[in-house]
């Protein structure tokens, strides 16, 4: 798990990591409405489904 800024060239970020989950959670605690389109990770692959759970 690395920050998005440290994803090596030629690689892809396929899921959000624990820091992103924490950041999203903190913001969502005080949010009344969220419009979101799509999953947080590539849920078709169990290894990258954490952000979608």
Secondary structure in CASP SS format (residue, H / E / C, confidence):
PFRMAT SS
TARGET T0000
AUTHOR 0000-0000-0000
METHOD secondary structure of the structure
MODEL  1
X C 1.00
X C 1.00
X C 1.00
X H 1.00
X H 1.00
X H 1.00
X C 1.00
X C 1.00
X C 1.00
X C 1.00
X C 1.00
X C 1.00
X C 1.00
X C 1.00
X C 1.00
X C 1.00
X C 1.00
X H 1.00
X H 1.00
X H 1.00
X H 1.00
X H 1.00
X H 1.00
X H 1.00
X H 1.00
X H 1.00
X H 1.00
X H 1.00
X C 1.00
X C 1.00
X C 1.00
X C 1.00
X C 1.00
X C 1.00
X C 1.00
X C 1.00
X C 1.00
X C 1.00
X C 1.00
X C 1.00
X C 1.00
X C 1.00
X C 1.00
X C 1.00
X C 1.00
X H 1.00
X H 1.00
X H 1.00
X C 1.00
X H 1.00
X H 1.00
X H 1.00
X C 1.00
END
